[in-house]
Amino acid sequence: MRILQLHSDYIEYQPIKKEIELADKAEVVKNKLDEIVVLFTAVEEIDDESVPNKAAESIKASTNIIGCRRVLIYPYAHLSNNLSNPSKAIKIIKLLVEACRKHDLDVSQAPFGWTKSFNIQVKGHPLAEQSKFFSSTKTDPEKVSKAIKAEAEINSTWFILKPDENLIPLDDYRFNKKDKLEKLAKYEITKSRAVHQTPPHVDLMTRLELVGYEPGSDPGNLRFYPKGRLIKALLERYVSEKINEYGGIEVETPIMYDTNHPALSDYLDRFPARQYIVKSDDRDLFLRFSACFGQFLMAKDAQISYKHLPLKIYELTRYSFRREKSGELVGLRRLRAFTMPDCHALCIDLKQAKDEIITRFNLSENILKGIGLESGDYECAIRLTKDFFNENKDFIHNIVRELGKPVLIEMWSERFFYFVFKWEFNFVDALGKASALSTDQLDVENSKRYGIQFIAEDGSKAYPWILHNSPSGAIERCIYALLEKTSMDQRIGKVPSLPVWLSPTQVRLIPFSKDYVDRVSELATILQSKSMRVDIDDRDETVQKRIRDSERDWVPFTVVYGGKEASSGLLQVRDRVAKTLKSMSIADLEKILYEQCNDKPFLNLPLNIMLSKRPKFS
């Protein structure tokens, strides 16, 4: 089943001509429905009676997010070249109507089997237009791992562990204005991942022309416009540089693997992620959801000595794939295709592994700080078995002391996954949803599963302990966190902004009149030579309008250039965040940019320097 979902101000339609004998009964009159979600629907040959329920669940989740329960199912054959026969299509459509009603939706249906005319006005928000595809249970490529099922059945005991080593049962803990930690605890206990309203970053990512939804792809696969791609590329480069400094050895591995490979198929069932399956000749391949598969197969074939350990293997996976549930896919928070910096470490023994975990914990804190996320912007959760906690209390307490604030503890009576311990930094947004950024796991299974060995000091072969670290989390999720953070900052009176090193335009030059465009172009060339991303607002607008647009574009520094600047050689620089206007030289401006961006990568602006010559992407 294929559905084009349009959140509309109204739709007006009229049956014109009955096309088939089996057509629904209808009157040739105009019908108008206001404030409606229109579902243009095509039933395909492969669809069976399981499809309407899947579609209704997805529709319900979408309507919850956009806040409209009224839907119109509009049979529309033009969405597919593989249509079912009419009798089957009628049956499936009726089942879809019933399924939507069971989900408390206010449903109506346009008549099947008629030629119809229609007018529709679609709303302009980012979630107004969505393309959906649903397949039957028999053909659904999703594979649910045993770990997913186990995760749904886990009985966890929850605590708060304080830096003073006091372990407090969650029900007894008084949060005392620790709002984010309290929201994290509630989110994790309820396991409510679905989002029922549009988070603030969705409007920001489109308004700033960073990211958009891609109706021609699977949900959870987004399009990055030039400015968004620049930010993403800078983050990718920054994280990779920091991991290289840490000692990570960068590799590249395939994005798909054979589901029947013995080590891989076993690992699939131990990882709590839903997979995509790809058919290739007579084989089923799955799209990777992390870099583990390729890195482990590579390590298996390597000749490794104890002298090489800890061996840190790194890949920036563009992309990793997970079939997240449709109701969870909103903006950049949770995606089905994402870029994940993935750094594994092979360690000699538990002591070396624990030392390395502390090192990577500090590395992750520093990387997030460099990105623009301070310790107060996220909360830490530690998940572990009861046995591991009891046997390694000093190690756990050391981590909490390193962080310097209380940590949420999830303790399992037995091990469900391939790891016995993991920590993660969770960003908590304005809607109370938590999203993991940095994380590290202590893996006790996969060296044996994959046959990864090293030569020990005594000449024997041994299996290493394996750590799974993403020091930043998914790159897309970092952008989500930055946008959500600045939205929350705005609510308490702060100026919404991105870090200067990530701002697509760092300095905007506004010529006072057309007479100064050439001089401003020369100035822009000088500033560009000093590693500044500069553009020129040469549009035929008033100076005040162009200054306001620079503010709206979140440009950190704006310079209006006229006769005074031309004669004095000094620039009147508007600092957007500081809300100041200062006279300074080019060298002064260069110093400010250097202080804010000195250890960060730099890339040129990927758009025409002249605003008048740029297309609009959203």
ZAKENU-597348 format. One line per field, with one value per residue (C-alpha): y, z, x; residue in three letters. Coordinates in Angstrom, 2 decimals, always signed. Layout:
<nodes>
py = c(Y ...) $
pz = c(Z ...) $
px = c(X ...) $
type = c(ala ...) $
</nodes>
This chain:
<nodes>
py = c(+0.00 +3.45 +6.59 +10.25 +11.98 +15.71 +17.82 +20.29 +23.42 +21.85 +19.44 +19.85 +16.92 +15.78 +12.35 +12.81 +9.42 +5.83 +3.83 +0.22 -1.93 -2.53 +1.20 +2.58 +4.28 +8.05 +11.23 +13.62 +16.52 +18.56 +17.58 +19.96 +18.97 +21.51 +20.92 +17.42 +14.91 +13.60 +10.08 +9.49 +5.68 +2.98 -0.72 -2.95 -6.53 -7.78 -6.26 -8.53 -7.98 -7.23 -3.99 -1.79 -2.23 -1.24 +1.78 +2.84 +2.69 +4.93 +7.32 +7.55 +8.35 +11.04 +12.67 +12.78 +14.70 +17.24 +17.53 +16.59 +13.52 +14.05 +11.99 +11.34 +8.11 +9.00 +6.01 +7.12 +4.59 +6.89 +6.18 +2.68 +0.66 -2.59 -2.21 -4.96 -5.96 -3.78 -6.27 -6.75 -3.01 -2.25 -4.80 -3.43 +0.17 -0.78 -2.54 +0.61 +2.70 +0.27 +0.16 +3.96 +4.12 +1.61 +4.06 +6.81 +8.72 +10.64 +8.89 +9.48 +7.93 +9.26 +6.80 +4.04 +3.43 +6.95 +9.65 +12.62 +16.27 +17.88 +21.04 +20.90 +23.42 +21.82 +23.44 +24.76 +23.12 +20.54 +17.50 +18.46 +16.22 +12.63 +9.62 +6.19 +2.59 -0.47 -4.10 -7.33 -9.38 -11.99 -9.53 -7.12 -6.94 -5.98 -8.53 -8.15 -9.44 -11.45 -8.50 -6.23 -8.72 -9.10 -5.32 -5.11 -7.70 -6.53 -6.05 -3.33 -1.87 +1.88 +4.02 +7.39 +7.21 +10.40 +11.49 +10.79 +7.06 +7.10 +4.69 +5.69 +3.75 +5.92 +6.08 +7.51 +10.13 +13.80 +15.51 +19.03 +21.07 +18.48 +18.66 +17.05 +14.08 +13.62 +13.78 +11.25 +8.85 +9.14 +8.72 +5.58 +3.93 +4.54 +3.70 +6.09 +6.80 +8.16 +11.94 +13.47 +17.05 +18.73 +19.50 +23.05 +21.99 +20.87 +24.44 +25.70 +23.14 +24.13 +27.87 +28.09 +26.01 +23.25 +20.04 +18.93 +15.86 +13.73 +12.54 +10.41 +8.17 +5.97 +7.98 +8.85 +9.64 +13.39 +15.81 +18.16 +21.53 +23.29 +25.01 +21.84 +19.78 +22.29 +21.96 +18.19 +18.08 +20.30 +18.08 +14.94 +16.42 +17.70 +14.40 +12.43 +14.72 +14.30 +10.51 +10.58 +12.56 +9.94 +7.24 +5.91 +4.10 +5.00 +2.27 +1.84 -1.19 -2.30 -1.15 -4.54 -8.09 -11.63 -12.55 -16.18 -15.53 -17.47 -14.75 -11.99 -13.74 -14.54 -10.93 -9.62 -11.31 -9.81 -6.18 -4.20 -2.66 -3.33 -4.14 -3.47 -6.56 -6.29 -9.05 -9.80 -12.81 -15.69 -14.03 -11.87 -9.00 -6.61 -2.97 -2.33 -0.49 +0.13 -0.36 -3.44 -6.01 -4.77 -3.80 -7.16 -9.13 -6.99 -7.53 -11.29 -11.37 -9.09 -10.24 -8.59 -8.65 -7.58 -4.77 -3.30 -3.11 -1.18 -1.22 +1.57 +1.04 +3.93 +4.46 +7.34 +5.32 +7.22 +5.60 +3.27 +2.06 +1.17 +0.64 +2.80 +2.86 +5.44 +7.28 +7.95 +9.56 +13.32 +15.68 +14.90 +13.23 +9.68 +8.60 +5.43 +6.45 +8.32 +9.14 +7.49 +7.95 +4.42 +3.64 +0.17 -0.67 -4.13 -4.47 -7.03 -7.51 -5.95 -3.58 -2.13 -1.96 +0.01 +2.41 +2.93 +3.55 +6.40 +7.86 +7.66 +9.09 +12.21 +12.26 +12.23 +15.07 +17.18 +16.46 +17.41 +20.59 +21.43 +20.88 +23.30 +21.01 +21.50 +19.01 +20.81 +20.15 +16.38 +13.71 +10.46 +7.00 +3.81 +0.40 -2.73 -6.10 -6.38 -8.66 -6.18 -3.37 -5.36 -6.48 -3.05 -0.45 +1.65 +1.90 +2.96 +5.51 +6.91 +7.59 +9.42 +11.47 +12.35 +13.67 +15.48 +15.07 +12.34 +9.57 +7.40 +3.70 +0.84 -2.45 -5.88 -9.05 -10.93 -10.07 -9.68 -8.25 -8.73 -6.12 -6.09 -2.34 +0.82 +4.52 +7.16 +10.91 +11.76 +15.08 +15.89 +18.18 +20.56 +17.75 +15.61 +13.15 +11.80 +10.97 +9.26 +11.14 +9.74 +6.14 +3.29 -0.41 -3.22 -6.20 -9.70 -11.81 -10.67 -11.46 -15.16 -14.88 -13.44 -15.32 -12.18 -13.11 -11.57 -13.03 -12.61 -11.83 -15.52 -16.45 -17.92 -16.77 -14.81 -13.08 -9.30 -7.34 -5.02 -1.50 +0.16 +3.95 +6.76 +9.87 +12.19 +9.96 +10.35 +13.56 +14.34 +14.00 +16.50 +19.04 +18.20 +18.79 +22.13 +23.38 +22.16 +23.70 +27.10 +26.91 +26.29 +29.09 +31.46 +30.79 +32.20 +35.28 +34.18 +34.90 +31.75 +30.88 +28.20 +28.08 +30.48 +27.69 +25.94 +29.05 +28.75 +32.48 +33.90 +37.47 +39.17 +42.33 +44.77 +47.47 +50.72 +51.22 +49.73 +52.13 +50.08 +46.56 +46.46 +47.70 +45.18 +42.40 +43.32 +43.29 +39.88 +38.49 +39.73 +38.19 +34.89 +34.72 +34.82 +31.74 +33.48 +32.40 +35.64 +36.59 +39.83 +40.93 +42.81 +42.56 +45.59 +45.95 +48.61 +48.41 +47.78 +44.93 +43.33 +43.70 +42.02 +39.18 +38.71 +38.38 +35.92 +33.87 +33.70 +35.34 +36.04 +39.21 +41.78 +44.76 +47.63 +49.17 +52.76 +55.98 +56.12 +52.61 +53.29 +56.43 +55.19 +51.61 +50.48 +48.24 +48.75 +45.14 +44.02 +41.10 +39.32 +37.28 +40.03 +42.61 +45.12 +47.40 +47.97 +49.73 +47.42 +46.66 +43.57 +42.26 +42.75 +40.80 +38.07 +37.76 +37.32 +34.60 +32.86 +32.86 +31.23 +28.77 +28.23 +24.41 +23.70 +22.69 +25.23 +24.78 +27.36 +28.55 +26.20 +28.94 +31.96 +34.78 +37.13 +36.60 +37.88 +34.90 +32.15 +29.79 +29.20 +25.60 +25.51) $
pz = c(+0.00 -0.93 +0.72 +0.03 +3.29 +3.08 +6.09 +4.46 +5.17 +3.02 +0.20 -2.17 -4.43 -6.68 -8.21 -11.98 -13.66 -12.46 -14.00 -12.86 -12.01 -8.47 -7.74 -4.47 -4.49 -4.69 -5.52 -8.14 -5.72 -4.31 -0.93 +1.11 +4.22 +6.29 +8.56 +7.24 +6.72 +3.18 +2.50 -1.24 -1.18 -3.71 -2.91 -4.53 -5.72 -2.87 -0.10 +2.28 +5.28 +7.59 +5.74 +6.88 +10.56 +9.91 +7.92 +10.58 +13.33 +11.29 +10.40 +14.07 +15.09 +12.40 +13.27 +16.94 +16.00 +13.75 +16.01 +13.57 +14.07 +11.00 +7.96 +4.45 +2.69 -1.00 -3.37 -5.85 -8.34 -9.73 -6.89 -8.14 -11.31 -9.50 -8.48 -7.04 -8.73 -7.87 -5.61 -3.44 -3.38 -2.18 +0.61 +1.73 +1.64 +3.83 +6.27 +6.40 +7.25 +10.07 +11.38 +11.50 +13.42 +15.93 +16.47 +17.38 +14.12 +12.56 +9.17 +5.90 +2.49 -1.04 -3.36 -4.98 -8.74 -9.80 -11.79 -9.44 -9.64 -6.58 -5.21 -2.19 -0.12 +1.75 +4.87 +4.81 +7.86 +7.55 +8.34 +6.08 +3.21 +3.86 +1.59 +3.15 +2.02 +3.80 +2.84 +3.97 +6.87 +4.42 +2.46 +5.22 +5.21 +8.89 +11.11 +14.83 +16.79 +19.99 +21.71 +20.69 +22.18 +25.31 +25.70 +25.79 +28.59 +30.73 +34.42 +35.51 +38.91 +38.81 +41.03 +41.21 +41.97 +43.42 +43.23 +46.98 +46.17 +47.63 +45.61 +46.07 +44.78 +42.20 +44.13 +47.14 +45.27 +45.50 +42.28 +43.79 +40.55 +38.59 +35.91 +33.09 +35.18 +36.30 +32.68 +31.63 +34.37 +33.41 +29.72 +30.28 +32.65 +30.48 +27.26 +25.37 +22.25 +20.02 +19.58 +19.69 +18.71 +16.47 +18.39 +17.99 +15.99 +13.05 +12.32 +12.81 +10.51 +7.67 +8.29 +8.39 +5.18 +6.80 +6.46 +4.92 +4.66 +1.55 +0.30 -2.38 +0.17 +3.13 +6.22 +8.40 +5.40 +5.13 +2.59 +3.67 +1.92 +1.32 +4.71 +6.54 +4.61 +5.60 +9.30 +9.01 +7.20 +9.83 +12.64 +10.82 +10.34 +13.91 +15.52 +13.19 +13.96 +17.71 +17.40 +15.30 +18.07 +20.55 +18.45 +16.37 +13.18 +10.47 +8.19 +5.81 +5.63 +3.57 +4.40 +3.80 +4.95 +4.49 +7.01 +6.84 +7.87 +11.18 +13.30 +11.79 +12.08 +15.73 +16.45 +14.73 +17.41 +20.18 +19.08 +19.93 +16.49 +13.64 +10.32 +6.63 +4.43 +0.82 -1.76 -3.96 -6.30 -3.96 -0.81 +1.91 +2.93 +5.81 +5.92 +8.82 +11.87 +13.18 +12.11 +14.33 +11.55 +9.20 +11.94 +13.69 +10.48 +9.72 +13.22 +12.90 +9.87 +11.41 +13.17 +16.58 +19.48 +23.07 +22.23 +19.86 +22.51 +23.15 +19.38 +18.44 +15.14 +13.85 +11.07 +10.27 +9.01 +6.34 +6.69 +9.37 +9.05 +11.60 +10.91 +13.71 +14.24 +12.13 +15.13 +16.43 +13.21 +13.69 +12.43 +13.27 +16.63 +15.42 +11.85 +9.79 +8.03 +10.03 +10.24 +13.24 +14.38 +15.63 +17.49 +18.87 +21.12 +21.62 +25.12 +26.81 +29.96 +32.10 +33.82 +30.52 +29.30 +32.36 +32.03 +28.39 +29.26 +31.55 +28.79 +26.29 +28.80 +29.06 +25.29 +24.74 +27.23 +25.47 +22.00 +23.02 +24.61 +21.37 +19.44 +21.74 +24.33 +27.93 +30.78 +31.91 +28.52 +28.97 +31.62 +32.09 +32.34 +33.21 +32.39 +33.79 +35.39 +39.15 +39.24 +37.27 +39.62 +42.76 +41.37 +40.01 +42.39 +42.52 +38.73 +38.57 +41.37 +39.58 +36.44 +38.45 +40.23 +36.83 +35.74 +39.03 +39.16 +39.84 +37.27 +36.39 +36.96 +35.26 +36.87 +35.40 +37.45 +34.41 +31.12 +28.10 +25.55 +24.44 +26.94 +30.73 +31.09 +29.13 +29.83 +27.69 +27.62 +26.94 +25.63 +27.04 +24.82 +25.45 +24.97 +27.66 +25.13 +25.77 +23.00 +23.48 +22.22 +23.36 +24.58 +25.36 +25.94 +27.48 +25.16 +26.57 +23.63 +20.23 +20.31 +20.61 +18.27 +15.51 +16.35 +17.14 +18.93 +19.86 +20.80 +24.56 +26.26 +26.98 +23.32 +23.79 +21.93 +23.84 +23.19 +23.73 +25.59 +23.15 +23.73 +21.49 +21.64 +19.73 +21.29 +19.87 +18.87 +15.44 +13.70 +12.79 +16.44 +17.43 +15.09 +16.65 +20.14 +19.16 +17.64 +20.55 +23.02 +21.36 +21.26 +25.02 +25.55 +23.64 +26.09 +28.93 +26.99 +25.32 +21.66 +19.55 +17.77 +16.57 +17.61 +15.38 +13.87 +12.71 +11.46 +7.65 +7.31 +9.98 +8.66 +6.51 +4.65 +3.74 +1.23 +2.15 -1.50 -4.89 -5.09 -2.44 -3.82 -5.50 -2.37 -0.25 -2.68 -2.22 +1.56 +1.34 -0.54 +2.25 +4.97 +3.08 +2.88 +6.69 +6.93 +7.47 +5.81 +4.36 +2.20 +0.78 +0.95 -2.35 -2.68 -3.56 -0.04 +2.64 +4.97 +7.95 +6.14 +5.33 +8.94 +10.15 +7.67 +8.90 +12.44 +11.22 +9.49 +12.78 +11.28 +14.22 +12.84 +10.48 +8.91 +7.11 +4.75 +3.49 +3.15 +6.80 +6.62 +3.25 +4.52 +7.99 +7.13 +10.27 +10.37 +12.45 +13.57 +14.98 +17.37 +17.31 +20.51 +22.58 +21.13 +20.63 +17.83 +17.90 +15.67 +14.82 +12.27 +10.08 +12.43 +15.41 +13.68 +12.70 +16.34 +17.53 +14.94 +15.84 +19.56 +18.90 +16.22 +16.81 +17.14 +14.84 +11.17 +8.49 +5.21 +2.64 +2.20 -0.30 -1.82 -4.04 -2.00 -3.33 -1.72 -4.86 -6.79 -4.37 -4.78 -1.81 -0.60 +1.82) $
px = c(+0.00 +1.25 -0.08 +0.56 -0.41 -1.23 -2.20 -4.56 -6.56 -9.27 -10.04 -12.97 -13.83 -16.66 -17.36 -17.68 -18.01 -18.41 -15.54 -16.13 -19.12 -17.83 -17.55 -18.87 -22.25 -21.84 -23.72 -22.38 -22.11 -19.24 -17.86 -15.69 -13.77 -11.81 -8.79 -8.19 -5.40 -5.89 -4.61 -4.24 -4.14 -3.17 -3.65 -1.02 -1.07 +1.15 -1.00 -2.89 -5.17 -2.24 -1.44 -4.38 -3.49 +0.13 -0.99 -3.52 -0.86 +1.44 -1.38 -2.39 +1.19 +1.46 -1.84 -0.86 +2.27 +0.54 -2.53 -5.30 -7.52 -9.71 -8.68 -10.01 -9.04 -8.98 -8.48 -5.84 -4.47 -1.77 +0.68 +1.60 +2.25 +1.47 -2.16 -4.35 -7.60 -10.62 -12.42 -9.33 -8.62 -12.15 -11.79 -8.40 -9.69 -12.66 -10.34 -8.18 -11.25 -12.15 -8.57 -8.38 -11.65 -10.29 -7.44 -9.96 -9.58 -12.47 -12.51 -14.31 -13.70 -13.95 -15.75 -13.71 -13.99 -14.96 -13.25 -13.17 -12.17 -10.59 -9.05 -6.77 -4.82 -1.93 -0.51 +3.03 +4.62 +7.48 +5.31 +2.39 +3.52 +4.57 +4.98 +4.32 +4.74 +3.37 +3.93 +2.35 +3.66 +4.91 +7.00 +7.97 +11.81 +12.00 +13.71 +13.16 +16.13 +15.92 +17.59 +14.69 +12.24 +14.37 +14.60 +10.80 +10.69 +13.61 +12.90 +15.27 +16.01 +16.58 +18.79 +20.46 +24.20 +25.67 +29.34 +29.62 +29.02 +25.52 +23.30 +19.65 +16.61 +14.91 +11.62 +13.45 +15.46 +14.47 +15.48 +15.55 +15.41 +17.40 +14.73 +16.68 +17.73 +14.11 +12.88 +15.53 +14.43 +10.75 +11.55 +13.62 +11.17 +8.10 +10.02 +7.74 +9.79 +7.03 +6.75 +3.27 +4.06 +6.59 +9.81 +11.22 +14.29 +12.12 +11.02 +14.58 +16.21 +13.86 +13.72 +17.52 +17.70 +19.71 +17.69 +14.39 +12.21 +12.66 +9.22 +10.89 +12.65 +11.91 +10.84 +13.82 +16.06 +16.54 +17.94 +20.73 +20.78 +24.15 +24.24 +23.23 +25.75 +28.46 +27.60 +27.49 +30.84 +32.48 +31.21 +32.36 +35.81 +36.08 +35.09 +37.39 +40.32 +39.80 +39.62 +42.78 +44.52 +43.29 +44.95 +42.06 +43.07 +40.56 +39.21 +36.30 +34.02 +30.96 +27.45 +25.77 +26.48 +25.21 +22.51 +23.62 +27.23 +27.43 +29.05 +26.95 +23.59 +24.30 +25.30 +22.14 +20.09 +22.21 +21.85 +18.68 +18.09 +15.68 +17.29 +16.77 +17.05 +18.25 +17.75 +20.78 +20.51 +19.68 +21.10 +19.60 +21.87 +21.27 +22.27 +24.64 +23.36 +26.90 +30.51 +30.90 +30.49 +33.19 +35.63 +35.31 +35.76 +38.81 +40.25 +39.71 +42.02 +44.67 +47.84 +47.65 +50.12 +49.57 +52.01 +49.40 +46.70 +44.61 +44.02 +41.60 +39.79 +37.66 +35.16 +32.83 +29.87 +28.07 +25.62 +24.30 +20.71 +18.04 +14.34 +13.07 +9.30 +7.48 +5.99 +9.51 +10.77 +10.58 +13.26 +16.89 +16.34 +15.84 +16.60 +16.68 +19.90 +22.52 +26.24 +27.90 +31.50 +32.23 +35.47 +36.14 +39.06 +40.56 +42.01 +44.26 +42.17 +39.47 +41.90 +43.09 +39.48 +38.38 +41.32 +40.40 +36.75 +37.79 +39.99 +37.15 +34.68 +36.86 +37.38 +33.62 +33.05 +35.69 +34.30 +30.77 +32.12 +33.92 +30.70 +28.89 +27.27 +28.35 +27.95 +24.79 +23.16 +23.00 +22.56 +24.46 +22.95 +24.85 +23.38 +24.98 +24.46 +24.21 +27.25 +29.40 +28.40 +29.20 +32.58 +33.62 +32.20 +35.38 +35.40 +31.72 +32.19 +35.22 +33.15 +30.49 +33.16 +34.67 +31.27 +30.62 +26.86 +24.25 +23.82 +20.82 +21.59 +19.74 +20.72 +19.88 +19.73 +21.10 +22.77 +20.50 +22.92 +26.52 +27.74 +27.82 +28.25 +27.59 +27.46 +25.77 +25.25 +21.61 +20.35 +16.90 +14.84 +11.95 +9.40 +11.02 +12.45 +15.97 +18.40 +21.75 +24.79 +28.16 +28.30 +30.73 +30.00 +32.03 +31.55 +32.14 +30.95 +32.12 +35.85 +34.95 +31.96 +34.15 +37.33 +39.35 +42.59 +45.92 +49.30 +49.75 +53.08 +53.66 +53.11 +49.63 +46.55 +43.94 +40.63 +40.58 +37.93 +36.11 +34.84 +32.22 +32.50 +30.86 +32.39 +29.73 +26.84 +25.25 +26.30 +22.70 +21.68 +24.39 +22.74 +19.37 +20.80 +22.35 +19.10 +16.98 +19.44 +19.29 +15.49 +15.42 +17.95 +15.69 +12.86 +14.96 +16.01 +19.23 +19.94 +19.44 +22.67 +25.04 +28.70 +30.62 +32.75 +29.56 +27.76 +27.41 +28.01 +30.31 +30.50 +27.88 +28.82 +26.05 +27.02 +25.24 +24.38 +25.18 +28.15 +29.98 +29.46 +32.89 +34.67 +32.78 +33.74 +37.41 +36.93 +35.26 +38.26 +40.57 +38.40 +38.13 +41.92 +41.91 +39.66 +36.36 +33.11 +31.81 +28.86 +27.48 +23.88 +23.75 +19.97 +17.87 +16.49 +16.82 +19.80 +17.50 +15.75 +19.10 +20.28 +17.08 +17.58 +21.14 +19.76 +17.14 +19.86 +21.78 +24.89 +27.24 +28.84 +27.32 +29.10 +27.35 +29.90 +29.57 +31.49 +32.60 +34.12 +35.71 +37.46 +38.47 +39.46 +37.59 +34.53 +31.40 +30.82 +27.48 +27.99 +24.64 +25.03 +26.67 +24.22 +27.03 +28.21 +31.96 +34.44 +37.36 +40.02 +40.17 +42.86 +40.53 +37.77 +40.22 +41.33 +37.73 +37.07 +40.33 +39.51 +36.14 +37.27 +41.01 +41.07 +38.14 +38.19 +37.31 +35.46 +34.48 +30.92 +29.21 +27.01 +27.48 +28.95 +26.24 +22.82 +21.09 +22.49 +21.42 +18.47 +16.17 +16.14 +13.20) $
type = c(met arg ile leu gln leu his ser asp tyr ile glu tyr gln pro ile lys lys glu ile glu leu ala asp lys ala glu val val lys asn lys leu asp glu ile val val leu phe thr ala val glu glu ile asp asp glu ser val pro asn lys ala ala glu ser ile lys ala ser thr asn ile ile gly cys arg arg val leu ile tyr pro tyr ala his leu ser asn asn leu ser asn pro ser lys ala ile lys ile ile lys leu leu val glu ala cys arg lys his asp leu asp val ser gln ala pro phe gly trp thr lys ser phe asn ile gln val lys gly his pro leu ala glu gln ser lys phe phe ser ser thr lys thr asp pro glu lys val ser lys ala ile lys ala glu ala glu ile asn ser thr trp phe ile leu lys pro asp glu asn leu ile pro leu asp asp tyr arg phe asn lys lys asp lys leu glu lys leu ala lys tyr glu ile thr lys ser arg ala val his gln thr pro pro his val asp leu met thr arg leu glu leu val gly tyr glu pro gly ser asp pro gly asn leu arg phe tyr pro lys gly arg leu ile lys ala leu leu glu arg tyr val ser glu lys ile asn glu tyr gly gly ile glu val glu thr pro ile met tyr asp thr asn his pro ala leu ser asp tyr leu asp arg phe pro ala arg gln tyr ile val lys ser asp asp arg asp leu phe leu arg phe ser ala cys phe gly gln phe leu met ala lys asp ala gln ile ser tyr lys his leu pro leu lys ile tyr glu leu thr arg tyr ser phe arg arg glu lys ser gly glu leu val gly leu arg arg leu arg ala phe thr met pro asp cys his ala leu cys ile asp leu lys gln ala lys asp glu ile ile thr arg phe asn leu ser glu asn ile leu lys gly ile gly leu glu ser gly asp tyr glu cys ala ile arg leu thr lys asp phe phe asn glu asn lys asp phe ile his asn ile val arg glu leu gly lys pro val leu ile glu met trp ser glu arg phe phe tyr phe val phe lys trp glu phe asn phe val asp ala leu gly lys ala ser ala leu ser thr asp gln leu asp val glu asn ser lys arg tyr gly ile gln phe ile ala glu asp gly ser lys ala tyr pro trp ile leu his asn ser pro ser gly ala ile glu arg cys ile tyr ala leu leu glu lys thr ser met asp gln arg ile gly lys val pro ser leu pro val trp leu ser pro thr gln val arg leu ile pro phe ser lys asp tyr val asp arg val ser glu leu ala thr ile leu gln ser lys ser met arg val asp ile asp asp arg asp glu thr val gln lys arg ile arg asp ser glu arg asp trp val pro phe thr val val tyr gly gly lys glu ala ser ser gly leu leu gln val arg asp arg val ala lys thr leu lys ser met ser ile ala asp leu glu lys ile leu tyr glu gln cys asn asp lys pro phe leu asn leu pro leu asn ile met leu ser lys arg pro lys phe ser) $
</nodes>
